[in-house]
Structures are given as structure tokens and as C-alpha cells.
Amino acid sequence: MSSTSRFRTDINALRALAVLSVVSVHATGLPPSGWIGVDAFFVVSGYLIARSMVREKSASDRFAVLAFAARRFWRLAPAATTTIVVVSLVSLVALRSGTSAPVLGDGAAAALGVVNWVFLARDTDYWGASSSASPFQHFWSLSVELQFYLVFPALVLAPWRVTRARSPRRYRAVAVRVAVALLTASAIWAAVAGAVDPSAAYFDTGVRSWEFGAGALLGAASVPVGSRPVRARPERIRDRQRVRAGFVAAGFVAITAATVVGPPSGGVPIPDALLAVAGTALILAAGRALPPLPLLRSRPVQVIGDASYSIYLWHYPVVIGCGVLLPGQRVVGAGIAIVVGVLLGLLSRRFVELPALRLGRSTRSPLPKGLLAAASVAAVLAMVGSVTSARSTVGSEGGGHDHAAAPPWNAAALSAAVDAGVRAKSWPVDLTPGLDSDLAGPPEGFEACAWTHVSDPGSCRFGDPRAERSVTVIGSSVGASLMPAVELAFGTDALVRGLTANGCPMIGITVEGKTPAARARCDAQRAAAVREVNRSSPDVVIVTHAYDGLAQQVGRPSGRRAAENWFRAAADLADAVRPSGAAVVFLAAVPQGPDRARCAALRWTGPDACATRLSEAYALAAAVERRVAEERPNAHFVDTTGWYCDDAGVCPATVGNVLVREDGQHITGDFAERISGVLRTAVDTATTSASSPRHD
């Protein structure tokens, strides 16, 4: 994202390909690995920065650090700050306070160049809000780039200052060695981190630094020092240029292929970005001193390449905005997002980037004032975000739940409340919990159930320890969110234990998006839960998990095969705990719906925007578990769809005055408590009824 003394149309075309890949994948999901465009940008940045440093040092025996910082500031900061301010103002006006507050916080972190660390912490927290909902999510790459600009020059300048051999060749050698060291150390760390924790690896500066290092190695090595021009015959020159052009074309083919063959999500730099990095390196190395190629120098390609930085800045807020404004029109929203994002980028290039660059060249000492301005923007956003968050917290406290005034529903009351939720056109004034409530995390008082330490008898344990009856819950985070209902339903006369684990289907299926280490950990937790059930011999084992997992199995099998896999896994679990003598109750989960952070984000959005319908995956999984109950004598099935949906299959966001889901698939603690009565009745009926001993 910089420039050199000789304009290279191939690099500008590379920028165009990279930014369009990123824009397309964010808007449409295609190409599936379009995110590797960011990796190409990193390599280009490393190349241009290292080359400019070595060129300047070799030519003048000095490197002006402040001038370098000023150039970087005027190249990047004005357009980024404009985007941050505009998006923050729109968020403040259009979004509910509970949604706008974290957006403003992300904007402040983006202005300071540390937002990647904010997202790293957020996305490694299972219950935390995903960074993908933030309109500043894409600023993580700019933060990584800024951190590289701070570290790499320092790593090169230190040995430059102490070296005795003051020659261009020596300066280049030092820069090459630093780049090699950076590339090697970061590549090792990237390989380890990508295998152990890919969600953390994505935003980690250390994991991404090898890409800058690869570009810096090429950039430093490409600077000619002490060499004499070699005359060659014209035909030899043309032959070499043809070979170089072939390599450049191969580089573009490699990058294009990388956008298709890589993983659609959960990608990590090593190994998933290797092909794109290699293709970028090929273009940078072979395109040097090559005349502009016809296709690459075409005006549309060069215009997009020129504006690639601003297009990158603006496209993601537009994608998020279209997703909020047009939730049920994915194709239309994607088309609008691409067109508007590119147009805003072109306008930003014309009216923000170019004037800022001219101002930077004409201003004698621009850096201190510029840094002060960026810090001021961050401070203002942080302050406004804090005030907004405080107001939303106060407002949400007003909707607190009085358990004495709101007893658990019986079947008739629950059915009436569901119907009222379907008919509702506005949010209840006494909605509990409030829309601006911070609901991230396991239910209050049930934090240990996020990942039960099975070997600890007190972990996720409730109820009467002296009771003769015991009830155990086996499940993922969906099971953990159900724990308040189970504790209230059975805790007065039974010992209640949760054997639950975030992100782990507690039946033996394998879902996408998990590393081998994470899958092994889930397998170990599942095995430990089975051993504990057989050891403790509870009277009832309630099994519940998100049914969307049926459609997320590794390899994306067809519906029929996915259902068969689910059946075998559920049946195997029922068989595995049969020695305990427990009645196994498969409890249908809450239907997955829109995430409240998006569907209820706008101040004028009603509850109908957050309603959902039963999916095909839900119906298949429920039918499969009903079949297990019919074929296994110790298994039973409880159909809970009537707790969440009306007879037409419409599942409202509110039931009565209670918010059903805290996100897409976890019920709120208030809703869990209100369904405790029907839960007790359904489980007791399923496990004791003589007329229907196996399913409800």
C-alpha cells in the first residue's frame, strides 16, 4: 500500500485483484478463500517498505525516520480516520446504544492501531460477540500493518547504526538478514499457532509477520548496489522479458487459484496463505524492470488498484450495513454492498487520499499534529462509547426480572405467550432481559458449566446433594444455557449436574471449523462425561445440543447422510450410558435464529426482524432423535418446538415479555427459568408414562 520511485502497473494490478477478492468474499462468500487478498497486501507492503529503506540508505548514507513516519501517516491516516469517524457517527445515530457502544470502542482501537488485539481477545472467548459483527473488523489488517511499520524499521536501523562497514552492499545485507530472521521466526510461530488455536492465529501480528518478511526479503534484495549495467542484445532482452512476463502471469494465476482452493473460513496463514504469498512474491520478483503488460495496465484495473486502500476501508461497513438493512435479501444486499463499497472507495481516493498526500508533501512538520489528531479521535470515540455503554446498562437494568412476579409458565400459558410473541409488532416496554443487556457468557451463577471439570464433583453441580434422585445434562453450550431451567425444575428434590462443554457436540459427530487439537479435546470431554454418567448412575440424563450442527459436519455430507451420521452418534451415546441405568432424554434444542446483535441493531427495528422458522436441519435432527428413542429402550425424546414456535413454525424473538435468545442459539437465563415448569412436566412424562414410554 505504498509507492516506489518507478510506478509499477503490475503491483497496482495486484492490489486490484487483492481488494476485489476481499470485497467479494465479504459480500457474497465467493470466492471462498478471497480473504487471502489481505495476505497479498502484507507481502507487497513488506516489499515496498524494505526496498525504499535500502534505496534511501544506500543513496544518502542516512534514513530519515521522521520523514518515513510522516509519509506513512499521510498515506494511511486521513482516509482511515475519515472512515472511522463517519461509521462511528452513523452507528451512534442508527444503532441501539447497546450495539453502538462496542462499535465506538472498536473505532477507538482502530484509530490507535491495536484493534487486531481487541478482536483476538474477543474471538478466543467462546461466549464473546464475534468480531465479524463489527463494521471495523477489517481494520485488524491495518493495525497489523502499522505494527510492522513500527517494528521492522527499528530492527533494521539498530544494526545499521552500529555497523562499521558503511556501504550500500552492507546496508542491503543487514536488511536481508533481518527480513530472513523475521520470516523464519514468524513462520515457525504461525505454524504452531495455526495448529493449536486458529481463531487466535488469524489476528496475531506475530503470526502474520512472515508475510511482511517475505516481501521485505525480496524488496531489500532487489536494490542494486555496486553493480555495472550489463549490455545485452535486443533479442536477449526480449526473451528475458517474455520469461519474466510468464512468471508474472503465473503469479496472478496462483493468487486466483488460492482464492478458490483454500478453506472458506477458519483459514490460517500457514498453510492456507502459502500459495497466495508465493504468487505475490513471483509477481514482485519477476515484474521488476518489466514493461507494463497490456491487461495489467488497462484503465479499469489501474483505477481499482489506485483506490484499493480506500475501497478496502469502506467496503466492510457497507457489507455490515446491507446485512442489517436487508437481512432477508442476501443477493440484492451483496450486489448493493459491492457497488456502494467500491464507489465510496473511489470517492475517498479522490477527495480524501489525494488531497491528504498533497498536504503531507507541502507541510513541513506534519507528524506531531497528525498523531495528536488520531489520538484525539480515539479518545473521543472511547469516551462516547463509555457513556453510551453506561446509558444502555442503566436502561437494561430497568427491565430486570422479578422471579416472584413471574413464575414459570405452564403449557397453556407458554403457548399463549408464544402466540403473543408472533403477533408482536414492537418490543415490549418491560422486555426482560432488555435489548441492551450484556448477555455474553454462560448464565449468571452457571459459569462453571461453560466447560465442566468432570473430575471435580463440585463443578457445575446444583440442587440437593442429599436427594435420592439425580438429573444430569450432557450438551454443548446449548446445554449450559439450559442449566438454569434444569436447576429450577429439579433442584428442589434432586441433585443436578451439568456435563457440558462450549463448542463441543456431545454426541460423536465432527463439525467444521475445529482444529485437530480442539476435536481431540471435545472427544476427551465426551468420553469423560460418559464415564461419569456410568459411575454416578443418575436417574435421568438430558441430552441437548444445537441442531444446526447436522448441516455443519465435516465434508458437508448430503442431508440424508448427515442425518444418518447424527442417528449413529445419538444411538451410540444412548448405548454408551446404558450401564448407568439412566433414562436418556433427547431434548430438542432452541431453533437457531438471527443474532440479536444484527437483527435488533437498528433503533427502529421490531421483533419480527429477529423471528425465525424451523430449518430443514432442525427437522432432520429432531426426526433422527425421535427415531433413536423408538429403537433404544433407555432413550426418550421431548419435542420442544411448541416452547419456541407456533403451530405454523414461526419462532418469535420474544415469548410474552421475555427475550428468547441471547444470540443465535443460546436461550437467555430469564427464558430458561420461565420454561422450567414445562421442562419438568415433559421430562417426567417422557420417562414415566406407561402409554408412551419412549417419546413425548
N, C-alpha and C positions, 0 to 999 in steps of 0.2 A: 504494500500500500504506500509506496514511496515512488520516487523518480530517480533516474540516473541522468548523467550528463548527455547521453545519447538516448533518445527515445526509442524504445523497443516495442514495436507493434505486437510481437509475439507475447510479451508479458502482459500487455493490455488485453489481448485476446484471451489469455489465460485467466485474467481477472474476470472477464465477461462470462466465461464458461463456469468459473467457480461460483460467482454470485448467483447466476441463473439456476445452477444446481441447488443451491441452498434455498433460494426463494421458492422453487418448485416443490421441493420436498416438504417444506414447512406448510405450503398452501394446499398441496394435493396428496402428499405422501409418496409422490413419484418424482424422479427415480428413487427407488427405495433407500439407496445409500447416498443421496445427494448431499448429506451433511459433510462428506469428505471435501467439499469445496473450501471449508474453513481450513482444513489441513494444507491444502494447496496455498492458501493465503499465507499461512505461517512460514512455509518454505520460501515463498517469494520475499517476505519481509526479512527473513534472516539473510537471504542473498543480497538484497539491496543495501541493508544497513552495513553488513561486513564489507561489501565492496566499496561503499562510499567512505568508510573509515580508513581502509587501507589506502585508497587513492589519495585522500586528503593528507594522510600522514606521510606517504611516500613523496608527494609533490612538494610539501612545505616543511616537513620535519616537525609538524605540530598537528594537534587535533583540537579544535575549539569545542569544548564540551558544551558550554552555554549556547553557542550558536546551533549546535546539533539539537539540543533540547528545545530551543526556540522553534527550529524548523519542524520538529515533530509535533510541538504544541499547536502551531498554526495549521498544520496539515490535518490534525485529528480532532482537536478540542472544539473548535467552533461548531462544526456540523454535529458532533456528538452532543454537545451541550444544548444546542437548539432542539434536537430530538428529545432529549431528557426533559427539558422544560415544557415543551408543547405536550408531550404524552402525559406528563405529571399533571398539568393543568386540566387536560381533558379528563383524566382519571378522577381528579378532585371534584369536577363538576358532574360527571356522568355516573360514577360508581358509588355504591353504598359505602359508608365510612369504614365498615369492617373490611371491605375489599380494597378501597383506595389507600388505606394506611400502609399495608405491606408493599403496595406498588410504589408509593413515595419513598419508602425505605430502600427498596431496590434501586430507585433512581438515584438516591444519595450515594449508595455503594457504587453504582456505575460511574457517577461523577468523580469519585475518588479512585477508581480503577481497581477495586477489590471485590467486585460483585461475584466473580467466579468462586471466591472462598465462601461467600454467603450461600450460593447455590450448592456448593459442595456439602456444606453442613446441612442444608435443608434436604437435599435428595438422599443423604445417607440416613436420614431419620424416616423410618417407615411411615410413621403417622403424620409427618410434616406435609405441608402443602407442596405439591410438585412445582419446581421452578418453571415448568413448561406453561403454567398459567400466567406467568408474569410477562408483561409486554417488554421487559428489559432482559429477558432470558438470553437473548443473543449477544448482549453486551459482555458475556463471560469471555468471549474470544478477544474482545478489545482490551479487557483487563489483563488477560494473559500476555497480549502483545505489549502493553505498557510495561508490565513487569519485566519482560525480556529487554525492552529498551533501557531499563534502569540497570539491569544486572550485566548484560553482555558487554557494553562499553567499559564498565568498571573492570571486568575480568581481563579485557584486552589492554586497557590503559595502564594497569598496575605493572605488568612486565615490560611494557613499552618504556615506562619511566625509568626503570632500573637497568634496562639492558645497556651494555657497553657498546655493542656493535650497532651504531646508528646508521642503518642503511635501509633502503626500500625492501631489499630482499629479506632482511632480518625482521622488519615490521610485518611483512606478509607471513613469514614463517611462524611468528608468535600468534598472529590471528588464526592461522590454520590450526595450530596446536590447541588453542583454546576452543575452537569450534569442534575439533575431534573429541576433546575431553568432555565437552558439553553433550555432544551427540551420544557418546558411549555411556556416560553415567545416566543420562536421562532415558536412553533406550532400555537399559537394564531395569531401571525403576519402572518404566512403562510396562514392560513385560510382566514384572511381578505384580504390580498394582492392578493391571488389567485382568489377571487371572484370579486375584484374591477378591477384589472389590471394584467391579467395573463402574458402578454408579459414582464412586468417588474418583475413579481414574479419569472420567470424562472431563471434569472441570479442573483437575490438578495441573498447576503450572509446571511442576517438575516432570509430569508425565508427557506434557506437550513439548517440552524444550528440545527434544531431539529433532523435531521437525524444523525448528529455527536453526538448530545446529547444523543440520544437513544443508540448509540453504546458505548459512554463514560459511561453511566449508567451501562450497562452490564459489561464493562471492569473493572470499578472500583469495582463493587460488586463481581466480580469473584475472586478477590485476597483473598486467605485465610489468615486470621490473628488470631493468638492466638488459633487456633483450633487443637485438637489432632486427629491423624488418627484413624478412626473407622474401626475395623476389621469386615469383613463380610464373610459369607460363599461363596465359589466359585459360587454356583448356584445362589445366590442372586446377585452377581456381574454380572454374565452373563445376568440375567433377566433385570437388570438396563441398561446394555449396549444395549440390544435389544430395550428397550423403547427409549433410547437416539438415537439410530440409526434410529428408526422410526420417531422421531421428526426431525432429520437432513434431512431425505428423504422428509418429509412433507415440510420443509423449501425450499428445492430445487424445489419441485412441485409448491409451492406458487410463487416463483420468476418466474418460467417458465410461470405460468398462468398469472402473472402480465404483462409479455411481450406481451400477446395476447389480454387480455380483456380491457386494458386501451385505451385512445384516441391515434390516430396515430400522432397527432400534437396538439400543444397548451396545452400539459399536464402541470399541476402544482403539486407541491409536496403534497399538501393536497387538495383533497383526492386521487389523481391519483397514488401516490407512496406508499400509506399506505400498500398495500398488499406486495409489494416488501420489504419494510422496516421490516414488521412483519416476512416475510420468512427469511430474513437475520438475524434478531435477534434470531429466533428459531435455526438457524444453529450455531450461535456463542455461545448460551447458552447451547444447548444440545451436541454440538460436543466437548466441553472441557473434557479432560481426557478420550476421547473415542478412542479406537484403530483405525487405518486407515481403512476405508471401501474399499473393493476391487475396485469398479468402480472409486471412487474418487481418489485413489492412482495410477491409471493407468498412464503410462508414457506420452501419448499424453496430457492428462488433466493437469498433473503437469508441463509439458513443457510450455503449453499455460499460465497456472497460473503464472509460474515464469516470463514469458516475458510480462505479461498483461500490465504493465505500459508502456513499450516501444511500444507494439502493439497499445495501445491507442494513444500514441504520434504520430505515423506515419500514422495510417490508414486514418485520415481525410484529410490531404494534398493529399494523393493518390486518395481518392474519388473525391476531387475537381479537381485534375489534369485529371483524367479519364473523368469527366464530360465536361471539356474544350476540351480535345483532341478527344473525341469520343461522340460528342453531340447527334448523331442520333442512337447510338448503346448502349442503356441502359443496356441490358442483358450482352453483352460482356464486357462493361465498368465495370459493377458491379462485374463480376467474376474476372476480372483483378485486380480491386481495393482490393478485399478481399485477393487474393493470394499475391499480392505485398505488401500490408499493413502488413500482418502477417509476411512475410519473412523479411521485413525491421525491424519489431519489434524484431524478433529473432536475427537478426544481431546486432541490437543495444544492446540487452541484453548481447550478447557475447562479443562485442568489445567496448562497452561504459559503460554500467551499472556496470558489474562485475569488470572491471579494476578500475573504479572510487571508488567503495566500498572498494577495497583493498587499493587504495591510501589514502582514507579517514582514514582507520584504522592505516595506517603507518605514517601519517602526524601528527605532534604534535599539531600545531595550524592552521588548515586549513580554518577556517571560515572567517576571515577578507579578505584574498586573494580571496576566493571564492565569497564573496559578492561583492567585487570590480570588479571581472570579470563579474558577472551578470549585475552590473550597467553599466559597460563599453559596454557590448553588447547592452543593451537598449539604451545607449547614441548614439552609432554608428548608430544603426538602425533608431532612431529618426532623426538624422542629415541627413542621406542619404535619408530617406523618405521625409524630408522637402525640400531638394534640388531637388529631383525628382518631387515632387509636384509643386515646383516653376517653374521648366522647363516645365512641362505639362501645367501649367496655361499660361505661355508665349506662348507656341505653340498653345494652343487653342484660344488665343486672335487673332492670325493671321487669323483665319477663321471667323472673326466677320462678321455679316450680315449687309449689306448696304441696307436699305429699299428702298432708292431712286433708286438703281441699280437693285433691284429685286422686281418688283411689283407682286401683286397677280396673280396666274395663271388663265386663263380661261379654259374651259373644254378641248379644244383641246390641249393646252399647258400642262395641267396636265396629260392627257392621254399619251402624248409623253414622259413626264418626268418619268412616271411610267414605261413605256416600257424600257427607258434607264436604270432605276434602276435595272430592271430584268436582263438586259444584262450585267451589270457592273461586271467585274472580280476583280477590285481593288477599293479601296476607292478613291473618288475624291480628288484631291490635294487641292481644295478650299471648302472642305466639311464644311457645316455650320449647326449647331454648330460642332466644332471639336470633335473627339472621346474622347479626354482627358478633355473635358469641364466638369465642375462640374454642373450637371443639376438637382441635388436633390432639391426638393421643388417645390412649385407652381410656375407658370410663373412669371418672374420679373414684379412687378407692380400689380400683382393679388394675393398677399399673403392673403388678407382678404377672398378670395374665397375658401381657404382651408377648412374653416368652417364658413359659413356666419352667422353673428349675425342677424337673421331675424328681430328682433325688432328694430335694428338700421337701419334707412333708408339709411344711407351712406355706409353701409357695402357691399362690392362687388357691387358697383354702378358706372356706367360709362356712357359715351355718353352725349347727350344734355339734360339737365334737363328741358328745355323749349319745347322740341319736343312734338308733339301730339301723335306720335307713340311710343310704348314701347315693348321691347322684353325681356323676362325672360328665364333664363336657369335653369332647375331643373336637378340635377345629382350628382353623386359621385365625386371622384377626377378626373374621366374621364371628367366630365362636367367642372370642374375647369381648366383642361388643355386645354379645347376648348375655354375658355373665350377670349384669345387674338384674335381668329378668329371671334367670335361673336362681340366683341367690334369694330374691324376694319371693319367688314361687315356692321354693323348697326349704329355704334356710331355717324356718321355724321348727321343722321336725325332721331335718335330715342334714347330714354332712355334705357340703357341696365342694367339689374340686374341679378346677379347670386345668386341662392338659392341652394348652393352646400355644400357638406359635405364629407370629406375624409372617405373612408371605409364604406359609407352608401348607399346601393341601395335605391334610392329614389322612388322606387315602392315597394309595400308591400310584398317582399319576405324575407325569413330568410336564411342567409348563414352561413356556418360552421365557427368555429374559433372565435366566439364572445361570450363574457360573457353576462349574462342576463342584467347587467348594461349597457353594450355597445349597446345591442339591444334596450333597452328602450330609450337610448339617441338618437339612429337613428330614432326610431319611433316618438319621440317628434320633432325632426328636420323635419321629413317628414310632420307631421301634421301642424307644424308652416309654412312650405312652402306652403301647400295647403291653409291655411287661408290667407297668404299674397297674393297669386295669386287672390283669390276671393275678397280680399279687394282692391287691386290695379288695377285689371282688365286690364292686359296687352293685347296687340293685338295678340302677339304670345308667346307661351310657348314651348321652345325647351327642349325635354327630352332625355338625353343620359346617358349611363352607360355601364360598361364592360359586354359584353355578356357571359364571362366565368362564371359569377355568376349563370347562368342557371344550370351549372353542379356542382355547389358548394352548393346547397341548403341542409339544414339540413336533415339528413336521407338519402342523396344521392338517391332521387327517380329516377325511370326509365326515359328515355328521353321523353317519351310521357307524363308522369305525370308531370315532371319538366316543360315541355312546357306549359301544361295546367295551372300550378301554375303561370307561367310567364304571360300568357294571362289574367288570372283573375286580377293579380296585376296591369298590364298595363291598362286594361279596367277600373278598379276601380279608378285609378288616373285620367284618362280622364273624368270619370263621376264626380269625386270629384271636379274638377275645372270647370265644365260646367257652374256653376252660373256666372263665371267671363266673359263669352262670348269669351274667348280666343281661338284661333286656336292652338291645341296641335299638335306639330310636333315631332314624334318619329324619332330621328336621329340615324341611325346605327353607332355604335362605331368603333373605330380603331380595327382591328383584333389583338388579343393578339399574341405576338411573343416572341422570346428568349430575355432574359435580356442582354442588351449591356455589362454589367459587366462581363458576361461569354462568350457570343458568339464572342465578339470582343476583348477578353482579350489578346490573343497572338499577338505578333508583326507581324507575317506572315499571320494572318487570314484575309480573304477577306470578302466583304459584303454578299456574298452568304451564309456564316455561320449564318448570322442574319436574313435571309429571313424566311418567314413562309407561311403557307397555311390556307385557311379558315377552321375552325374546324366544327364538327357536331353541337356543342353547338351554335356556331355563326349562322349557317344556321337556326337552330330551333328558336332561339330568334328573328332573323330578320323576319322569316316567321310569327311568332306569332304577332309581332308588325304590320306587314302588315295587318294581319287579324283584329287587333283592329281598324286600320284605315278604313277598309272596313265596319266594323259593328258599328262604333261610328261616328255620323255626325260631331263632332267637332275635330276628330282626323285625322292625316295625317302621311304618312311615307316617309322618304327620304332614299333611298338606297345609301350608300356612298362607297360601295365596290370598285367602279371604281376610287375612290380617292386614294386608298391604294394598289390595286391589279390589275393585268392584266386580260385579258379575260379567261385565264387558271386557275385563282385562286391563282397565285403566288404573294405574297405580299413582295416586296423588302424592305431592310433596309434603302435604300436611294431612294429618288424620285428626279431626277435631281442631283443637288449637295447638297440637303438638307437631313439631318438625320431625319427620320420619328418619331421614338420613343426614348424617353429618358430612358425608361426601358422596361418592358414587355407590358405595356398597356397605357402609357401616351404619347401623342404626344409632340414633342418639341415646344417651343414657335415660332421658325422660321418656322416650318412646318405649325403651326396653322395660322400664318399670311399669308402664301402663298396660303392657301386654302380659305381665307376669301371671295374671289370673287365668287368661285363656291358655297360656302355656301349661300351667299346672293341670288344668282340666284335660287338655289334649293329650299330654303325656300319660296321665293316669288312665284315660280312656283307652289309649292305644295299647298299653301294657297289661290291662286287667280285663278288658271287655271280652266276655265269652263269645259274643256273637261276631266279633271282628277282632280276633286275637293278634293279627299281624299288621294291620294298617288302619289308619284313620281316614 
